[in-house]
Amino acid sequence: MGNRANSTPTLTDRIFFGSWSLAPVWFGLLALAVVLRMYHLPGFVLNYDEAHWLIYSLDKRLLFESLQSSRPRPDILFPLVVSVPVRLLGPNELALRLLPALAGSLSLFPLSALIFRLTGQRSTAAFGAAFLAVLPLHVYFSVQGIPDAIALLFGLCAVACLLRARQTCMPGDFMWVALWLTLALLTKAIALYGWIFLAVAGFFLFKDRRQRCTFYMALGVSVLPLAVVTSVILFRGQAMAFLHEPGVTGTFGPSFARQRLHLQYFISFYRVLLPVAVVGVVLTVVRATKGSSPDGQLLIWLMPVVNLFVTPFFRAGRTELLWLVPTVCLFAAVAVSSLRRHLAFSLTAVVMVILVAASLYGVPLPYPGSAQSPSDYTAAVLKRPGGWPSRDAARWLVAHTSPEDGILLTAFTFTDPLLLDLNQSRRVIPNAGSNWALLRDPTNRIKYVVFTQDYRGYAPYLAAYADTHFTLPADGQFPNYAIYDCQKSGRLVAYPDAYDSASPDVQRGMAFLQKHQLERATEAFEKALEVNPNHPVASANLTLLYYQLGRQTDGVALCERNIHLGMNLAISYGVLGQIREQQGDLAAAQAAYKESLKFDPKNQVTLQLLANLKARLSSSAVPPTP
């Protein structure tokens, strides 16, 4: 390839960048990137990760304190900067996604600067920018309200400044490297992938000892703010979000399943660009073996591929694959620019068309199967519905309820923008298990039940319950929301318990039983029956406890109630027989034991009780008169 940095511009360079009249080429690429990322940007409700970042932006204390499933994070920059659009537009989809979409679009320029400084060819830089503009992986994450696209933008700026500093050797340029890296790390700590890559690459990029020292000083300075914030969180005794993930704390280590899944993600998202990049790698290796120093330097940028084998030690991640963007786009651009002009343009056009189609119609994800809601809304541009889900749903609910009415909201509720929007004007109740019991009493005025995202997937039992008892208003359905009307003929009525609301009390009762704390176990089971009078486990254990504690009247009443309802018949008849035997009604006890054995013929305890009772009856019988 020769020393491209000082080479004479090629014909392709002159066609692309010969004068400002050709600036529309760059604006065209930027416009294409913006359209793909901005099209119906607020058209799908926030996913789980986005919702957590929204709650961080609303309450900065949560960056250092735990709340429910949100835990502190050292990467504090994104919640701080996104607070501005959230304050201006409200806690909704557009406010959270606007900056990532803009950052994703602007990433074309630092990437092209990076490629130009590596190859010396502006046409190669333009090809790389064109690929990034339509890359499905980058489009996928640029339209989500998470910090990864912004962190990548800062990382690309840092690397571009690093290559400039390598040429100029100016301390100011190294300061820019430190600044951009600091911003990247504070935006998303996962930028440590890029930081580690640069730490290793520095040995190859800088031959001069003084330059190398300056570079590593800049690298050290860049990580200090992240280290300080991390230390503050740990000093406060808090568990950080990343370190609390099961992939780190529970399953860290080599995993063939995670490795395979990670590679599948890589292939799915980069698709047709991968074989082109592989050709670029082969061409670079061949030229480097022939003594081309610039090509030898290019091979340094293969090191980020180690990501494919390190990340699966923690999890099969997708956001981590963003940090392979510079490598894949660089070598794909190198492959294309090595062709003749017409072939280069033709191949670039074909690749871009395929990538645009993948971005528009979606990328089939290997897990948890083909893309489904809400994944298909984020992976496929054309599948993003129009409108504002949380805003439109909130307006509908306000119009159809009064402040006294209750709205039961399911799924990731404490961070859902609908909850945040309605909380001040309506009685919105997050579904925390036992809240479903509110439907049993009409005086609670639960008028609507709202499911979010793919509720038939994460809550199939509750979805079936809602389909059985409630109706879906035709005018009350919005993307990623299912609003069920709990009324019948315009009236609020009582419904059976949809959820095992008594479960916490039952679990407490079982724990007390194991410790032989019979009185406390009895109290727990009685409380469970107050929540759900028909709970089978609580009913069964309480009959036994009443017998053991000598509460014969309560025991008989509960056993007879269970028998009337057809619950725990073997246990209920068996306990009833023991109580009757204690009361001296041996005939009733014998009848109860026999009924118990009809439902559990092989129960050894009941068989022994019946045998002992028959023996008592035989021994107490009056001998016949001769």
N, C-alpha and C positions, 0 to 999 in steps of 0.2 A: 504493500500500500504506500510505502514511502513516508516521508515526513509531511503529513497533510497540513499541519498547522501553517507551513510556509509555502504550500504549493500554490500554483496558479489556479484561479477558479475555473472549474469545469464548465462546459456548456450548460449542464443542468443547473449549476450554481447561478449562472447568469440569467437563465430562464426564470428561476425562482426568486432571485434576490438582486437582479441587475439594477433595479431602481425602485423608488418608492411607489411607482405605479403598480408594482406587483405586491404591495402590502396586502391587498385583498386576499391573497392566498393565505396569509397568516390569520387575517380576520375571519376568513371562511372556516378555517379549522377551529378557531375559537368559537364561532357561532354554532358549528356542528356539535361541539362538546357541550355548549350551554343548552342547546335544544334537547339533547338526549338526557341531560341531567335535570332540567327544569320542567320538562313536560309533565303536567299534572303532579307536581311535586307534593302538594298536600293531599293527594287523592287516596292515601291509605293510612290507616290508623297506626300510631306508634307501636313498634314491636317492643319486646321485653328490654333489650339493651338500651334502646332509645328512651324508654320511659324512665329508666334509672338516671340517665344523663339529664333528663328534664327536671327530675326532682333535685338533683345536685345544683342545677342552675337556679332553682327557686329558693333553695335553702343551703347556703354555702357551708353552714356548720356541719352538714352531713358529709362533707369531704374529710372531716376529722372525727366524726362520731357515727356510730352504727344506728340504723333504723330499719326494723324488719329485715328484709333480705338485702338492703343496701348497706355496703360497708365502705369505710374510708378509702380514698385513693390519693396517691401522690401526684398524679397527672391532673393538676387543678386548672390548667389554662383554658381548656375548652368550656367548662361550665362558667368561667368568668366572662369570656368573650361572647358566648351565646346568650348571656343574660341581657344583652342589649336588644337583639331582635325579640326575645321573649317578653321583655318589658314593653316594647313598642307594639308587637302583634298579639301578645297574649300567650299563655301556655298551650300551644297547639303545634300541629305538624309542620307548617311552613316556617314558623319561628325557629324550630330546632334544626331544620334541614337546609335553610338558606345558605349559611356560611359553608358547610361541607360541600354543597353543590358548586358554589363559586370557587372554592379552593380547588376542587377537582378539575374544574374547567381551566383555571389559571396554571395548573401543574404542567401544561404543555410547554410553557416558556422556560422554566428551569431545567426541564428534561432536555429540551432542544439545546439549551446552552451547554449542558453537561455533555451531550453527544458531540456537539461542535468542537468543544475543547479537547475531546478525546480523539476525534477523527480529523478535524480540520476541514470538514466538508459540510457546508450549509445544507446541501441537498440531503445528506444523511440525517442531519438534525431535523429537517422537515419531515422526512419519512418517519422517524421515531415519534415526533409529535403527532403525526397523523394517526399512527397506530394507537397511541394513548387516548386520543380524542374519542375513539369508538370501542375501546377495549371493554368487553362485558364486565370483567372483574372490577375495573375502576369505576365504570358507570354504576354498578351494583352498590358499591360502598359510598360513592359520592352522593347518592340520593337518600342516605340514611342519616339520621341525626346523631351520629357518633363521630368521634374525633379523628378517626384513622386517616381519612382523606386529607385533612388539614395537617396532620403530623407528617404525612408523606410529602406534602408540598414544602414544608419547612426542611425536611430531610434532603429533598432534591436541591433546594436553594443552598444548603450547607455544602453539598458535594460539588455543585457548580462553583461556589466561592473557593472551595479547597483547590480545585484545579487552577483557578485563577491565581491563588496565592502561590501555588507551585511554580507558576511562570514568573510572577512579579517579585516573589520573596518579600513582599511588603508586610510589616506587622499588622497594619490595618486590615488587610485581607484575611489574615488569620483570626483577627477579632470578629470579623463577620462570620467566619466558620463557627466560632464558639457561640455566637449569638443565635444563629439559625439552629444549631444543634440543641442549644438550651431550650428554645421554643418547641422543637420537635419532641424532646423528652418530657417537657412539662405538659404538652398536649396529649400525648399517649406514651406511657412508659414502654410500650412495645417497640418504640423507636430504638431501644437498646440493641435490637438486631442490627440496625444500621450503624450504631455507635461501635459495636464490637467489630463489625466488618472494617470500618475505617481504622480502628486500632491495629488490626492486623495488616491492612493495606498500607499503612504508613511506612512500614519497613521496606516496601517495594517502591513506593511513590517518591520517597525522599532519600537521596543518596548523601546529600550534604548533612553533616552532623548538626550544624546549627539550625538548619531548616527543620530537621526532624525533631529537635528539642522544642522548637517553637510550636510545631504542630501538636506534639503531645501535651504541651502546656495548655494549648487551646482546647484540646480534647478533655483534659482534666477539669478545666474551668467549666466546661459545658455541662458536666454531670453533677457539679456541686449543688445547684438548686434542687435537683431531684433528690439527691442524697439528704439534703437538709429537711425537705418536706417529709420524706420517708421516715427520717429519724424522729421528727416531731410526732408523727402518727404512732410509731412504735413506742415512744416514750410515754405516750398517753395510755398505753396498754390496749390499743385497738388492733383488731385483725383486719389487714388490708384486703381489698376485694380480690386481687389476683392470687395472693398467697392463701386465700381461703377456698379457692376453687378445688373441687374434688380431683381434677386432673393433676393438681400439684400436691395436695395433701394426702390423697388416697391412692392414686394409681400412677404415680410418677415412675417412669422407667421405660424400657423398650417394649413396644407393643406392635405386633405385626398388623393387627386390625386397624389401629390408628394410623400406622404408616401407610397402609394401602388406601385408607380413606383420604388421607392428606394428599397423596399422589392423584387420587381421583378428582379431588377438588382442583388441583393444579391443572390437570389436563382439561377438565370441564370448562374452566374459566378462560384459559389461554388459547385453547382450541387450535385454530388454523395458524396462529402466530407462532406456535411452538416449532413445527417443522421448518419454518422459515428461519427462526432463530438458530436452530441446530445447524442449518446450512451455513449461517454466518459464523458460528463457532468453528466449524470445520475449516472454512476459508481462512479464518484468523489463525488457527493452529498451523495450517500449511504455510502461510506467509511468515509466521513467526519462526518456524523451523528453517526457513530460508534466510534468516538473518534480519527480518524487518523488526526494528526496535519498537516502533509505534504499535505494531500488532502484538508484540510481546507484552507491552503495557496493557493492551486491551484485555488480555487473558486474566488480569487481576480481577476484573469485574465479573468473573465466573464464581468468585468465592461466596457471594450471597446464596448460591444454590445449596449450600450447606443447610440453609433453612429447612429444606425439604426433609432432612434427616434428624434435625434437632427438635423442631416443634413437636413431632409426634411423641416425644418423651413426656410432654405435658398433655397434649390434646391434639385432635385433628382440627386445626384451626383454618379459618378462611382469611381473616384480616391479616394474618402474618404473610400471606401470599402477596399482599400489596408491595412488600419490600423487595419482591423480585421484579417489579415493573421496570426499573432502570436496566437490569440485565437483559430481560427478554426483548424489550423495545430496542435497546442498543444493538444487539446482535442481529435482530430481524432487519433493522435499518441498514446494518453493514452488508447483509446478504443482498438486499434489494439494490443498494447503491453500487454494488460490484457489477451489475448488469449494464447493458447498453441502455441509452436513454429511453427508447420506446418500450423496451422490455421492463425497465424499472417502473415506469409509470403504469404499465399494464398490470404488472404483478401487484403493485401497491393498490391499484383500483380494485382488483379482484379480492385481495385480502380485506380491504376496508369494507367492501360490500358484504362479505361473509360475517365480519365482526359486527357491522351495523345490524344485520339481520338477527344475529345472536342477541344483541342488546335489545332490539325491538320486541322480539318474540320470546325471549327468555332462554336461560341456560338450564338444561335438565340437571338437577343436583343429584349426586349419588346417594345422599342421605338427607332426610328419612324416606327416600324414594324420589319419584318425580316431583318437581316443585309444586307445592300446594300453598293455599292461603296460610299466612301472609307472604310466604316466600315468593310466590309468583308475581305479586304486586311489586316487589322490589327488584326482582331479577328480570322482569320483562317490561320495557317501557310502555308498550301499547296495552298492557293489561292493567295499567294504573287507572283506576276509575277517576272521574272528575269529581269536583266538589271538595268539601271539607268535612270528613267523617265526624270528628268530635264536635265541631261547631254546629253542623247541621243537625246531628242527633240531639245535642244539648238544646237547640232552639225548639225542636219538635217536642221534647219532653217538657220544657217550660210551658209550651202552649197547651199541653194536654194534662197538666197536673197543677195542683195548688201547693202552697208551702207545707200544708199538713200531710200531703201524700208522701209515701215512701217509694224509693226506687232501689231495687236490689241489684247491685252491679257485681259481675263475676270476673274471674281471671286476674290479670295483673293490676288490681284495682287501685291500690294506694298511689300509683303513679300514672294512672290513666288520665289523659287530658280532659275527658268528659267529666270525670269526678272532680278534677281541679276547677273546671269551669262552673259546674253546678253546685259546688259545695256551699257557696255563700247564699244561694237563693232557694235550694231544694234540699230535701232530706234524702241524701244518697247514702246507702248503706253498703259498704264492701262486704262481699260474701266470704266470711271467715268461718265456714262450716256451720256453726250453730245458728247463724243468721237465717238459714232456711226455715228454722222453726217459727220465725215470725209470720210465715204464711198460714200457720195453723189458726191464728186469731185474727178475724177481720178488723178488730179495733186497731191493729197496728197499721192499717191503711197502706199495705204494700200494693201499689197499683200497677207497677211495671217491673219486670225482670229483664235485665240487659246483659246479654252475652257479648264478649269481644273476641275478635279474631276467629280461629278455627275451633269453635267451641264444641263441635261434634267430635273433634279429635281429642281435646284435652279433658272434656267433661261429658262423655257419651251418656252416662246414667242420668245426669241432670238434664241433658238435652232431650232425652227420651221422656223424662218426667214433664218438661215444659211442653213438648209436643202433645202429650196426653191431656194435660189439664188446661193449658193456656192457648191463646191465639196470636198469630202474627199479623198486626195491622198492616194493610196493604200500603198505606202511606207513611209508615214508620220504619222503613228499612233503609239502612245506609251502609256504605262499604265497611266491612269488618265489624259491623254491629248487627245484632239480632235483638230487637225489642219485642218482648212478649207482653201482651195485655193479660193481667191476672183477674180481670173482672168477668162476671158472667151476667149477661143481660144488663150491663151497666151497674152491677152491684158487686161489692167486695164480699167474698165468701170464705169459708174455712177450707183449707186444703190439708191433706195428710203430710206427714213429715217427709220432705224430699231427701233429706240428708241425715246421716246418723248423728244427730245433734247431741245425743246423750253419750257419745263415745268417750269424751274426756273424763266424765264422771265414772263411767264403767271401767276405764283403765285405772283410775285412782282406786276404785273398789277392789280390783284384782290385785293391785300392788299391796293394799292393806291386808288382803286375805293371805298373801304369801308370807307376810310378817306376823300372821295370826292376831292381827288387831281387829277383832270381830266387830266391836262397836263402831269403829271408824269406817270399816268396810260397809256396815249396814247403812250408815249415814250417806255414804257415796252412792250406793245403789238406789236408795230412796230418792236422792236428788236426781239421779238419772231417770227414774220413772216419772218424776215430775215433768221432765223435759219431753220424754217419750214413754208414755204409759205402756206401750206394747214392746218395749225392748226385750228381746228373748233372753239375752245373757244376764241382764240385771234382774229380770223376773226369776230366772232359775236360781241364781245365787242367793237372792233375797229369801226365797222359800227355805232354803237350807239354813241360812243364818237365823231366821225366825225360830226354826226348830231348835237349833243349837243354843240360842239365848233364852229359850223357854217362853217365847212370845206366841203362845198357842193360838190366841184369837186372831192375831195378825197373820199367822202362818196359814190357818184354815181359810181365811178370807182370800189371801193371795192365791193359794192353791186352787180354790174353787173358781176364782176369776180366770186363772190361766187355763183351767179345764174348759170353762165356758167359751174362751177365745180359741181353744185348740192349740195352745202354746206349751211346749215342753211337757207333753202329756206323760211321758214315762217318769220324769223327775217329779212333776207335780203330784201325780197319784202316789208315787213312792213316799214323798215327804208327808203327804196327807195321811197315808197309812201309819207312819211313825207317830204323828201327832195324835191320831185317834187311839193308837195303842197306849200312848202316855196318858190319855184321858180315860182309859179303861174301856173304851168301846171296841172290843176285840173283833166283833163281827164286821163293823165298818172298816176296821183296819185290814182285816183279811180281804174284804171286797176290793179295797183300794190297791193292795199289793197285786191281786190278780189282774186288775185293770192295768197296772203299770207294766206287768209282764206281757200283756198283749202288744205293747208298743216297743218293748225291749226284752224279748224272751230270754236272752242270754246274760242279763245283768246279774252278776254273782251276788252283789249286795242285796238286791231285792229278793233273789232266790233264797238267800240265807235268812233274811228277815221273815219271809213267809214260812220257811221250815221251822224256825224258832217259835213263831206264833202258833203253828199247828201243834207243836209239841206242848206248848202251854195249855192250849185248848184241850188236848188229850189228857194231860195230867190233872187238870182241874175238873174234868167231867165226873159226875156222880155215878157210881156203879149201879147197874140195874138191880131191882129187888127180886130175890129168888122166888 
